[in-house]
Amino acid sequence: MNHLDTPTQETGPALDNGAGAPLPVPHVYRGRTVSGDAVMHVSRDLGKRFCTPAVELDNLVWSRTQAGPAFDLPIAQVIDFLVELGPRLHLDANPLMQQALESMIEVSPLGRRILENCYRDIPNLFARGVIEDELRVSLGDSSVIDGWMPRTLRGRPSRLRAFPPRLVHILAGNSPMVAAMTVMRAALTKGVHLLKLPSNDLFTATAILRTMAEIDAAHPLTQSFSAAYWRGGDENVESTLYRAQYFDKLVVWGGESAVRHAMRYAGPGLELVAFDPKVSISLIGREAFASEELLRQVARAGAADVQSFNQDACNASRYQFIEGNEDGADRYCEYLAAALGEDFRYGDGQGPVVPNDIREAVDVLREMEPFYRVFGGYDGKGLVVRSDERVDFHPICKTVNVVPVQSLRDATRFATVATQTVGIYPPQRAAEVRDALACAGVQRIVTLGESISDGVGGYPHDGMFPVHRFVKWVSEEAGDNSPSVSTR
């Protein structure tokens, strides 16, 4: 395969006016860290300059003529390695993670506090209980990934294996947890994995892989991962890499444009596994009005769901439907707008200001009271719009649309296949709407205020169990007990 050695300039936001040197972004090839400044780029969100070494294409693939490094590694040893990795990722003890955090602040809009909370929570994803639950629920019997598991169907013997895959992971950068979840799940498949770094998280994945190399650079798991950055859409790289001769599946996170771009390469032998862009909602029952103090508490739980990574995550609530009349909804909106101005673990009380297109749309709605009412402001501390029907703009930057409904059942008509998470208060009322929500396409139902979770440890993600989807299911049905074939 050819190397790409020609420096390029990525188009994107305005440069940072040359203030300071560009951030160095290393690549990791099977336990080997490679640094360099051959290619200059600009980050997507903050317009920060950064540089990378030239992409070594031949180090990003594994030959199909031989098994991957961990294909035959016992799954018990995989788990032991991941469990050892977890404590090594603690922020206070790991200079690589510390350096990654400081560099992330330069390219991520989340800010130091939220990023530090993420980094401190990453080791939890590698706890033994989490890993074992993820494997057990995804694959059932772990022996199915260690070898050819015998089984009998309708009296006919056969053997089944969850065969290790060859995957490209096109990562999203709206949360550092994406990189950590990917490494944990990918390792459980025992396959080979190329991580395509996003420009708003250039450092988390490589810090994890470099820590794996510090534990054992020659370990089969360490040898099973590579990570590199190239500009998304660079056909010089992607038209070469995204081929069935090298990989089985493209695993893509991100917005609609990222998913549609990856779809161009999917085809026979190269499957697409997509964590699609999603929208989440909240359903609030009339029980919230039992007292003003309870309503205030429920509004704070609703704000917690909005605040997921400053409303930049798929599980962040954007539309909230409350059982009651407009007067009751307005009281809830007042408390919600106030709660949005508070800090949460993964959300800032002072977030990004509301963009001009939403401001213009809301200014028009202000003129239409009492059909619409607006609470809060455009300063990034929280904006809430109460309306009888859902607004026609997409709420972002801590903007919430609250709609009063006669019943929670009525609110289910607003759920679609693009709805990921639904937070419900009180939680016992989930039983009356869960079937209708599932029919509409919803993938996750939680208690209001609990939309943020690690998403691993045996829970489905976007309507699937990722490890189950990542592996290649192969059936071997030959053998002495196969029925004879009649020649007559």
Summary of the structure (lengths in Angstrom):
residues: 488
radius of gyration: 24.4
end to end distance: 51.7
largest distance: 83.9
contacts: 1657
relative contact order: 0.12
helix: 37%
strand: 22%
